[in-house]
Amino acid sequence: MASGPFRAVLPAAAAVLVAAAIARAESPDDQFLGLLSKHGLNVGPPDQMIAIAHERCDDDRLSRSSWYIPPFGRSPSPFMVAMTRITNELKSQGLTVPQVGQFMRDAITVYCPGAKDG
């Protein structure tokens, strides 16, 4: 154990280090917005982009199976319908198809790392 003048300094230094580590910890939303910015995807209100990212992850549990209806042909899977809706929403915000793909990857990285990409 430290003695003398260091006895008082050690707890104070430890408190400062813990506080600094907590201050540096980013929320998932901050991480996601940081990735979007890093990839040049600065469109739309942040809260709307976060909501779309959560929607992407929520939709990951949808079925990826399509089905065939004889007179009409193949119907898209519920997952593909949801991804098309999100893609169209992001394109209406000004993103290109490759940027939409990056948005989806950023959402998966932060909010649902176990999800499939597509």
Secondary structure, 3 states (H helix, E strand, C coil): CCCCCHHHHHHHHHHHHHHHHHHHCCCHHHHHHHHHHHCCCCCCCHHHHHHHHHHHHHHHHCCCCCEEECCCEEECCHHHHHHHHHHHHHHHCCCCHHHHHHHHHHHHHHHCCCCCCC
